[in-house]
Amino acid sequence: MNDSDIQIAIKDIIAQIAPDEDLSQLDPAVRLREQIELDSMDFLDIVMELRKLYGVQVPEADYKELATLDGCVNYLRPKLAGKTLHCAARV
């Protein structure tokens, strides 16, 4: 997966968890929770979907790395290298 694919994958997961949120204007450098309504359970759902869809284990100590879209891309890039996008690219 390239960086764009990772962003699409994350946005797709968020769209499933928070379907009423407008993700089209997300600033990749700003914390996700400052831009959209995500509570701690929603965040855990994102982590669980990453594990289910891509086999990526995110230890609790690394959760802070996923605070922004850019952070997600940087953290997930090496973990998703060679994997295929499983999302519908609805966002």
DRENLOMAR-383867 format. One record per residue: residue number from 1; residue in three letters; chain; x, y, z of N, C-alpha, C, O, CB in turn. Coordinates in nm, 4 decimals, decimal comma, m for minus. Atoms other than C-alpha are relative to their C-alpha. Glycine has a CB too. Layout:
residues N
ZAFI    i   aa  ch       n_x       n_y       n_z      ca_x      ca_y      ca_z       c_x       c_y       c_z       o_x       o_y       o_z      cb_x      cb_y      cb_z
ZAFI  NUM  ALA   A         X         Y         Z         X         Y         Z         X         Y         Z         X         Y         Z         X         Y         Z
...
END
This chain:
residues 91
ZAFI    i   aa  ch       n_x       n_y       n_z      ca_x      ca_y      ca_z       c_x       c_y       c_z       o_x       o_y       o_z      cb_x      cb_y      cb_z
ZAFI    1  MET   A    0,0838   m0,1186    0,0000    0,0000    0,0000    0,0000    0,0876    0,1240    0,0000    0,1913    0,1292    0,0663   m0,0950    0,0003    0,1211
ZAFI    2  ASN   A   m0,0698   m0,1276   m0,0040    0,1138    0,3507   m0,0713   m0,0709    0,0919    0,1007   m0,1716    0,0533    0,1601    0,0051    0,0655   m0,1423
ZAFI    3  ASP   A    0,0561   m0,0909   m0,1005    0,0394    0,6537    0,1486   m0,1454    0,0352   m0,0286   m0,2269    0,0445    0,0632    0,0826    0,1272    0,0071
ZAFI    4  SER   A    0,1383   m0,0319    0,0371   m0,2763    0,7402   m0,0438   m0,0933   m0,1159    0,0343   m0,2035   m0,0940    0,0847   m0,0094    0,0330   m0,1503
ZAFI    5  ASP   A    0,0801    0,1178   m0,0336   m0,4069    0,3846   m0,0026   m0,0238   m0,0097    0,1506   m0,1328   m0,0458    0,1949    0,0689   m0,1274   m0,0505
ZAFI    6  ILE   A    0,0129    0,0059   m0,1462   m0,3410    0,4014    0,3717   m0,1021    0,1035    0,0471   m0,1850    0,0746    0,1334    0,1378    0,0242    0,0688
ZAFI    7  GLN   A    0,0981   m0,1027   m0,0358   m0,5349    0,7282    0,3977   m0,1411   m0,0459   m0,0351   m0,2337   m0,0289    0,0441    0,0319    0,1327   m0,0714
ZAFI    8  ILE   A    0,1315    0,0502    0,0421   m0,8236    0,5745    0,2033   m0,0480   m0,1080    0,0963   m0,1645   m0,1088    0,1361    0,0060   m0,0556   m0,1447
ZAFI    9  ALA   A    0,0361    0,1087   m0,0919   m0,8187    0,2671    0,4286   m0,0455    0,0556    0,1344   m0,1467    0,0111    0,1885    0,1190   m0,0958    0,0201
ZAFI   10  ILE   A    0,0353   m0,0593   m0,1295   m0,8265    0,4782    0,7468   m0,1329    0,0738   m0,0109   m0,2197    0,0580    0,0749    0,1112    0,0965    0,0487
ZAFI   11  LYS   A    0,1254   m0,0728    0,0170   m1,1013    0,7043    0,6151   m0,1175   m0,0948   m0,0184   m0,2274   m0,0685    0,0305    0,0096    0,0944   m0,1189
ZAFI   12  ASP   A    0,1070    0,0971    0,0195   m1,3031    0,4039    0,5077   m0,0406   m0,0639    0,1324   m0,1594   m0,0822    0,1592    0,0435   m0,1077   m0,0996
ZAFI   13  ILE   A    0,0298    0,0572   m0,1315   m1,2755    0,2492    0,8533   m0,0767    0,1012    0,0847   m0,1750    0,0660    0,1500    0,1304   m0,0432    0,0721
ZAFI   14  ILE   A    0,0686   m0,1039   m0,0766   m1,3759    0,5804    1,0137   m0,1426    0,0179   m0,0514   m0,2352    0,0354    0,0279    0,0773    0,1336   m0,0078
ZAFI   15  ALA   A    0,1337   m0,0162    0,0587   m1,6705    0,6103    0,7723   m0,0939   m0,1108    0,0453   m0,2140   m0,0878    0,0600    0,0085    0,0016   m0,1530
ZAFI   16  GLN   A    0,0824    0,1101   m0,0490   m1,7942    0,2705    0,8887   m0,0377    0,0209    0,1462   m0,1489   m0,0120    0,1877    0,0733   m0,1334   m0,0169
ZAFI   17  ILE   A    0,0202   m0,0175   m0,1437   m1,7597    0,3633    1,2559   m0,0821    0,1257    0,0304   m0,1641    0,1271    0,1223    0,1351    0,0072    0,0715
ZAFI   18  ALA   A    0,0696   m0,1277   m0,0196   m1,8879    0,7216    1,2276   m0,0589    0,0455   m0,1337   m0,0089    0,1398   m0,1949    0,0969    0,1089    0,0582
ZAFI   19  PRO   A    0,0521   m0,0250    0,1349   m2,1051    0,7249    0,9139   m0,0556    0,1402   m0,0229   m0,0690    0,1820   m0,1379   m0,1064   m0,0984   m0,0298
ZAFI   20  ASP   A    0,0566   m0,1340    0,0159   m2,2496    1,0716    0,9795    0,1061    0,1092   m0,0125    0,0728    0,2252   m0,0368   m0,0899    0,0310    0,1165
ZAFI   21  GLU   A   m0,1077   m0,0990    0,0050   m1,9101    1,2441    0,9783    0,0407    0,0309   m0,1444    0,0449   m0,0582   m0,2292    0,1216   m0,0500    0,0792
ZAFI   22  ASP   A   m0,0511   m0,0417    0,1302   m1,7885    1,4442    0,6772    0,1523   m0,0091    0,0058    0,2176    0,0706    0,0732   m0,0479    0,1460   m0,0374
ZAFI   23  LEU   A   m0,1444    0,0228   m0,0031   m1,4366    1,3154    0,6155    0,0719    0,0672   m0,1153    0,1942    0,0575   m0,1254    0,0292   m0,1478   m0,0020
ZAFI   24  SER   A   m0,0601   m0,0579    0,1196   m1,3769    1,5076    0,2942    0,0933    0,1173    0,0304    0,1818    0,1482   m0,0494   m0,1083    0,0451   m0,0942
ZAFI   25  GLN   A   m0,0815   m0,1170   m0,0337   m1,2209    1,8061    0,4708    0,1005   m0,0254    0,1123    0,1511    0,0692    0,1727   m0,0896    0,1138    0,0390
ZAFI   26  LEU   A   m0,0954    0,0307   m0,1077   m0,9962    1,6243    0,7188    0,1365    0,0592   m0,0307    0,1902    0,0424   m0,1403    0,0121   m0,1521    0,0205
ZAFI   27  ASP   A   m0,1376   m0,0494    0,0098   m0,6675    1,8017    0,7761    0,0888   m0,1112    0,0539    0,0779   m0,1465    0,1714    0,0209    0,1364    0,0800
ZAFI   28  PRO   A   m0,0793    0,1149   m0,0439   m0,4115    1,5194    0,7909    0,0958    0,0288    0,1160    0,1442   m0,0638    0,1811    0,0784   m0,0516   m0,1153
ZAFI   29  ALA   A   m0,0942   m0,0345   m0,1068   m0,1943    1,7105    1,0395   m0,0688    0,0297    0,1335   m0,0015    0,0438    0,2356    0,0824    0,1197   m0,0417
ZAFI   30  VAL   A    0,0751   m0,0350   m0,1213   m0,4700    1,7846    1,2946   m0,0582   m0,1273    0,0610   m0,1021   m0,2177   m0,0102   m0,1138    0,1033   m0,0315
ZAFI   31  ARG   A    0,0534    0,1173   m0,0701   m0,5808    1,5349    1,5580   m0,1416   m0,0314   m0,0484   m0,2253    0,0579   m0,0612    0,0004    0,0232    0,1530
ZAFI   32  LEU   A    0,1304    0,0433    0,0487   m0,8777    1,3339    1,4346   m0,1114    0,0387    0,0957   m0,2180    0,0828    0,0528   m0,0006   m0,1499   m0,0219
ZAFI   33  ARG   A    0,1031   m0,0290   m0,1006   m1,0684    1,3854    1,7590   m0,0350    0,1481    0,0073   m0,1403    0,1840    0,0599    0,0460   m0,0474    0,1364
ZAFI   34  GLU   A    0,0298   m0,1431    0,0040   m1,0457    1,7634    1,7098   m0,0840    0,0359   m0,1222   m0,1409    0,1448   m0,1289    0,1296    0,0810    0,0000
ZAFI   35  GLN   A    0,0699   m0,0290    0,1247   m1,2074    1,7374    1,3668   m0,1334   m0,0718   m0,0138   m0,2254   m0,0217   m0,0784    0,0870   m0,0361   m0,1152
ZAFI   36  ILE   A    0,1217    0,0795    0,0099   m1,4724    1,4696    1,4038   m0,0317   m0,0598    0,1365    0,0544   m0,0672    0,2242    0,0146   m0,1115   m0,1071
ZAFI   37  GLU   A    0,0446    0,0599   m0,1257   m1,6717    1,3082    1,6821    0,0462   m0,1455    0,0090   m0,0165   m0,2348   m0,0481   m0,1538    0,0086    0,0127
ZAFI   38  LEU   A   m0,0493    0,1349   m0,0268   m1,4687    1,0054    1,7883    0,0239   m0,0123    0,1492    0,1008    0,0649    0,2065    0,1305   m0,0308   m0,0807
ZAFI   39  ASP   A   m0,0281    0,0231   m0,1411   m1,4814    0,8745    2,1415    0,1004   m0,1146    0,0125    0,1457   m0,1691   m0,0882   m0,1310   m0,0317    0,0787
ZAFI   40  SER   A   m0,1024    0,1029   m0,0202   m1,2451    0,6217    2,2944   m0,0434   m0,1356   m0,0544    0,0400   m0,2125   m0,1022    0,0330   m0,0124    0,1479
ZAFI   41  MET   A    0,0490    0,1270    0,0558   m1,4657    0,3294    2,1908    0,0107   m0,0004   m0,1520    0,0447   m0,1025   m0,2117   m0,1459   m0,0250    0,0425
ZAFI   42  ASP   A   m0,0151   m0,0109    0,1451   m1,4688    0,4536    1,8311    0,1455   m0,0227   m0,0387    0,1746   m0,0917   m0,1364   m0,0486    0,1380   m0,0503
ZAFI   43  PHE   A   m0,1421    0,0164    0,0293   m1,0906    0,4729    1,8399    0,0404   m0,1472    0,0114    0,1147   m0,1981   m0,0724    0,0852    0,0867    0,0952
ZAFI   44  LEU   A   m0,0298    0,1430   m0,0155   m1,0688    0,1157    1,9693   m0,0577   m0,0807   m0,1162    0,0021   m0,1787   m0,1606   m0,0560   m0,0525    0,1337
ZAFI   45  ASP   A    0,0574    0,0667    0,1165   m1,3001    0,0104    1,6880    0,0901    0,0158   m0,1227    0,1034   m0,0772   m0,2022   m0,1397    0,0557   m0,0296
ZAFI   46  ILE   A   m0,0941   m0,0219    0,1105   m1,0547    0,1642    1,4393    0,1167   m0,0967    0,0122    0,1550   m0,1612   m0,0854    0,0510    0,1467   m0,0016
ZAFI   47  VAL   A   m0,1123    0,0907   m0,0244   m0,7696   m0,0332    1,5949   m0,0406   m0,1449   m0,0286    0,0363   m0,2204   m0,0880    0,0501    0,0139    0,1455
ZAFI   48  MET   A    0,0467    0,1362    0,0230   m0,9765   m0,3528    1,5851   m0,0208   m0,0278   m0,1490    0,0098   m0,1373   m0,1962   m0,1300   m0,0246    0,0764
ZAFI   49  GLU   A    0,0182    0,0174    0,1445   m1,0663   m0,3015    1,2185    0,1342   m0,0135   m0,0709    0,1467   m0,0913   m0,1655   m0,0788    0,1179   m0,0587
ZAFI   50  LEU   A   m0,1341    0,0144    0,0586   m0,6980   m0,2547    1,1334    0,0516   m0,1421    0,0194    0,1133   m0,1998   m0,0701    0,0985    0,1016    0,0629
ZAFI   51  ARG   A   m0,0427    0,1365   m0,0258   m0,6297   m0,5886    1,2960   m0,0786   m0,0995   m0,0850   m0,0213   m0,1915   m0,1433   m0,0158   m0,0330    0,1479
ZAFI   52  LYS   A    0,0855    0,0920    0,0734   m0,9253   m0,7610    1,1312    0,0282    0,0043   m0,1508    0,0418   m0,1002   m0,2144   m0,1466    0,0325    0,0269
ZAFI   53  LEU   A   m0,0163   m0,0134    0,1445   m0,8723   m0,6244    0,7798    0,1425   m0,0241   m0,0489    0,1635   m0,0806   m0,1563   m0,0436    0,1360   m0,0422
ZAFI   54  TYR   A   m0,1384    0,0002    0,0482   m0,4931   m0,6051    0,7630    0,0982   m0,0765    0,0876    0,2165   m0,0851    0,0548    0,0471    0,1393   m0,0131
ZAFI   55  GLY   A   m0,0893    0,0751   m0,0877   m0,3527   m0,8118    1,0479    0,0985    0,0863    0,0757    0,2024    0,0375    0,1201    0,0747   m0,1001   m0,0791
ZAFI   56  VAL   A   m0,0896   m0,0937   m0,0691   m0,1958   m0,5033    1,2081   m0,0375    0,0055    0,1472   m0,1499    0,0406    0,1831   m0,0071    0,1423   m0,0637
ZAFI   57  GLN   A    0,0166   m0,0101   m0,1451   m0,1552   m0,5226    1,5839    0,0552    0,1361    0,0439    0,1712    0,1675    0,0171    0,0730   m0,1186    0,0751
ZAFI   58  VAL   A   m0,0438   m0,1293   m0,0510   m0,1384   m0,1775    1,7455   m0,0030   m0,0079    0,1518   m0,1106   m0,0066    0,2115   m0,0901    0,1173   m0,0533
ZAFI   59  PRO   A   m0,0022    0,0038   m0,1455   m0,0221   m0,1974    2,1062   m0,0506    0,1321    0,0596   m0,0353    0,2383   m0,0007    0,1419   m0,0299    0,0499
ZAFI   60  GLU   A    0,0561   m0,1186   m0,0643   m0,1876    0,0451    2,3460    0,1018    0,1131    0,0114    0,0657    0,2301   m0,0014   m0,0523   m0,0355    0,1377
ZAFI   61  ALA   A   m0,1050   m0,1017   m0,0117    0,1444    0,2267    2,3927    0,0174    0,0797   m0,1298    0,0705    0,1908   m0,1275    0,1326   m0,0659    0,0383
ZAFI   62  ASP   A   m0,0151   m0,0671    0,1299    0,1329    0,3179    2,0208   m0,1251    0,0736   m0,0450   m0,1240    0,1342   m0,1521    0,0381   m0,1004   m0,1050
ZAFI   63  TYR   A    0,1237   m0,0652    0,0410   m0,2228    0,4540    2,0116    0,0216    0,1471   m0,0348   m0,0407    0,1991   m0,1273   m0,1039   m0,0122    0,1097
ZAFI   64  LYS   A   m0,0243   m0,1426    0,0241   m0,0893    0,8099    2,0262    0,0537    0,0258   m0,1408    0,0381    0,1358   m0,1938    0,0982    0,0546    0,1034
ZAFI   65  GLU   A   m0,0533   m0,0136    0,1354    0,0800    0,7497    1,6899   m0,1122    0,0126   m0,1033   m0,0886    0,0594   m0,2147    0,0892   m0,1198   m0,0338
ZAFI   66  LEU   A    0,1133   m0,0012    0,0916   m0,2661    0,7225    1,5308   m0,0918    0,1201    0,0224   m0,2063    0,1198   m0,0229   m0,0789   m0,1281    0,0145
ZAFI   67  ALA   A    0,0834   m0,1154   m0,0338   m0,3925    1,0593    1,6557   m0,0399    0,0828   m0,1218   m0,1488    0,1400   m0,1246    0,0723    0,0878    0,0985
ZAFI   68  THR   A    0,0277   m0,0770    0,1209   m0,3735    1,2262    1,3129    0,0014   m0,0935   m0,1205    0,0504   m0,2061   m0,1122    0,1034    0,1148   m0,0181
ZAFI   69  LEU   A   m0,0041    0,0792    0,1222   m0,4212    1,1003    0,9605    0,1441   m0,0190   m0,0460    0,1817   m0,1278   m0,0897   m0,0833    0,0668   m0,1106
ZAFI   70  ASP   A   m0,1424    0,0120    0,0339   m0,0533    1,1758    0,8903    0,0693   m0,1007    0,0914    0,1516   m0,1802    0,0460    0,0698    0,1372    0,0100
ZAFI   71  GLY   A   m0,0578    0,0941   m0,0949    0,0403    0,9846    1,2048   m0,0367   m0,1431   m0,0340    0,0462   m0,2335   m0,0241   m0,0451    0,0328    0,1406
ZAFI   72  CYS   A    0,0446    0,1336    0,0416   m0,1664    0,6877    1,0890    0,0823   m0,0492   m0,1181    0,1289   m0,1631   m0,1194   m0,1498    0,0013   m0,0367
ZAFI   73  VAL   A   m0,0755    0,0385    0,1192    0,0089    0,6867    0,7529    0,1436   m0,0355    0,0379    0,1951   m0,1393   m0,0037   m0,0016    0,1137   m0,1048
ZAFI   74  ASN   A   m0,1397    0,0251   m0,0387    0,3563    0,7111    0,9075    0,0156   m0,1272    0,0812    0,1112   m0,2023    0,0621    0,0541    0,1173    0,0794
ZAFI   75  TYR   A   m0,0068    0,1188   m0,0845    0,2846    0,4406    1,1640   m0,0292   m0,1272   m0,0790    0,0370   m0,2295   m0,0614   m0,0978    0,0125    0,1158
ZAFI   76  LEU   A    0,0451    0,1200    0,0703    0,1101    0,2018    0,9275    0,0805   m0,0324   m0,1258    0,0777   m0,1465   m0,1718   m0,1438    0,0155   m0,0367
ZAFI   77  ARG   A   m0,0730    0,0224    0,1243    0,3349    0,2440    0,6208    0,0841   m0,1281    0,0031    0,0671   m0,2121   m0,0852    0,0893    0,1188   m0,0288
ZAFI   78  PRO   A   m0,0809    0,1231    0,0016    0,5891   m0,0258    0,7189   m0,0816   m0,1262    0,0306   m0,0467   m0,2355   m0,0140    0,1133    0,0119    0,1005
ZAFI   79  LYS   A    0,0812    0,1166   m0,0376    0,3189   m0,2528    0,8626   m0,0903   m0,0470   m0,1144   m0,1306   m0,1633   m0,1187   m0,0855    0,0331    0,1223
ZAFI   80  LEU   A    0,0902    0,0331    0,1098    0,1073   m0,2421    0,5461    0,0719   m0,0162   m0,1337    0,0083   m0,0347   m0,2374   m0,1056    0,1064   m0,0124
ZAFI   81  ALA   A   m0,0769    0,0165    0,1234    0,3876   m0,2678    0,2922   m0,0331   m0,1347   m0,0629   m0,0269   m0,2379    0,0039    0,1524    0,0116    0,0276
ZAFI   82  GLY   A    0,0300    0,1226    0,0715    0,2898   m0,5242    0,0306   m0,1418   m0,0510    0,0176   m0,1794   m0,1505   m0,0443    0,0935   m0,1043    0,0421
ZAFI   83  LYS   A    0,1392    0,0423   m0,0188   m0,0716   m0,5507    0,1513   m0,0904    0,0708   m0,1002   m0,0541    0,1744   m0,1558   m0,0470    0,0289    0,1446
ZAFI   84  THR   A    0,0965   m0,0535    0,0944   m0,3752   m0,4829   m0,0654   m0,1098    0,0751    0,0714   m0,1550    0,0338    0,1782   m0,0591   m0,1107   m0,0843
ZAFI   85  LEU   A    0,1087   m0,0792   m0,0538   m0,6368   m0,2181    0,0012   m0,1284   m0,0826   m0,0009   m0,1662   m0,1372   m0,1046   m0,0178    0,1304   m0,0806
ZAFI   86  HIS   A    0,1229    0,0783   m0,0137   m0,9555   m0,3884    0,1288   m0,1240    0,0882    0,0108   m0,2333    0,0392    0,0391    0,0091   m0,0900    0,1217
ZAFI   87  CYS   A    0,1106   m0,0922   m0,0256   m1,1732   m0,0795    0,1429   m0,0704    0,0385   m0,1290   m0,0203    0,0178   m0,2396    0,0503    0,1253    0,0715
ZAFI   88  ALA   A    0,0837   m0,0384    0,1126   m1,4446    0,0540   m0,0798    0,0329    0,1401   m0,0517   m0,0243    0,1834   m0,1517   m0,1458   m0,0072    0,0397
ZAFI   89  ALA   A   m0,0383   m0,1358    0,0400   m1,2846    0,3995   m0,1069   m0,1226    0,0899   m0,0134   m0,1388    0,1617   m0,1121    0,0778   m0,0030   m0,1326
ZAFI   90  ARG   A    0,1228   m0,0784    0,0015   m1,6155    0,5620   m0,0203    0,0234    0,1449    0,0347   m0,0659    0,2274    0,0160   m0,0994   m0,0584    0,0947
ZAFI   91  VAL   A   m0,0263   m0,1358   m0,0470   m1,4499    0,8758    0,1109    0,0818    0,0736   m0,1019    0,1151    0,1904   m0,0816    0,0715   m0,0007    0,1352
END
